Amino acid sequence: MNSDFKIMFKKIALYDFIISLIFATVMYFTVRSYTLFFILGVIISLINLYVNGITVEYSLNGKNEKNTGIIVIGSFIRVILVSVIGFMIGRHNMFNIIAYIFGYSSQFISLVFYGINNKNTQ
């Protein structure tokens, strides 16, 4: 695995942890039942980012042209996995899926922070 990806992933994971801690604390004291689904969304998005990074790195390092198909297949599988988890959560309670999507989407805040801080360091 590329050291650039490792550094990026560690920083984004740290930002995710800080953002999750803030939002989960607020949610715990306001709407306690949604906190677990929010955290699940954050964890799934972090796993998704890691798998995407490994898949892209593997396909770009390969000399074979068939490796680019791995990106498409990997993206399809990741979308299916996220959707199936959302569907299973939604079968239990439709409002829990909102917390799950909010947790999953909160990683975009981490990505923005990473981009801003990465821009300032160069």
N, C-alpha and C positions, 0 to 999 in steps of 0.2 A: 504494500500500500504506500502511496506517495506521501511524503512528509508534509507537503503543502495541504493535502486533504486532511491529514491528521490534525494539523494546527487549526485549520478552519473548523473542523468538526468539534474539536475541544472548545473553541471559543463560542461557537453557536450553542453547544450543549450547556456551557456556563451561562450564557444569556437566557437560554430556555429555563434553566434552573431558577435564576433570579426572577424572571417574569412569572414563572409558575408559582413560586413561593409567594409573591405579592398577590397575584390573582386568587390563588387557592386560599390564602389567609382571609381575604375579603369575602370570598364565596363561603368559606366555612362559617363565618359569623353572620352571613345574611341568608344564604340558601344552601344549607349544609348538605342536602341530598345530592346536589349537582357537582360537588367538589371531586368526587371519585371519577366521574365521567370526564370532567375537565382534564384531570391529571392523565387519564387514559389517552385522551386525544393528544396531549403533549408527548407522551411516551411513543405512541404510534407514529407521530410525525417525525420524531427523532430517529426511530428505527427506519422509517421510510427514507429519510435523508441519507442515512448511513448505507443502506442497500443501494440507493441510487448512485452514490459516490463510488462504491465498489464496482457496480455494473458499468458505469461510464468509464472508469479507469481501466477496467479489464478490456473493454471493447476498443478503447483508443490505443492501448499498448499492443494489441494484437496486429500482426501483419496480414491476417486473413480478412478479406472483405466481408465475410459472413458474420464477423463479430459485431458489426453495426446492427444486425438483427436482434442481438441480445438486448440492446437498449429498448427497442420497441416491445419485445416480449416482456422484459422486466418492468417497463412502465405499465403495461396492461395488467400484469399480475399484481403490482402494487395498488393500482386503482381498484381492482377487484377485491383485494384484501381489505382495504380501507372501507369500501362500500359494504362488504359483508359484515364487518364489525359494526358499522353504523346501522345496518339493517337489524342485526341482533339486538343492539341497544334500543332501537326504535320499537321493536316488538314488545319490549318490556314497558316502556313509557316514552311517548313521543317527545316529551320535554327534555328527557335526558340526552337526546340526540343533539339538541341545541348546545348543551354544555360540551359534548364531545366535539362538535364542529368548531366551537369557540376555542377549545384547547388545541385542536389540530391547526387551526388558523393562526393561533398566537405565535407560531413559529415564524411567521412573516415579520413580526416585530423584531425577533432575534436576528433574522437575516438583514433587516434594515440597519439595526445597530452594528452588526458585523461589517456591513458595507460602508457605513459612515466611519467607523473606527479604522477600517482597513485603508480607506481613502486618506485619512488624516496621518497615518503612519508612513505613507510613501511620499 
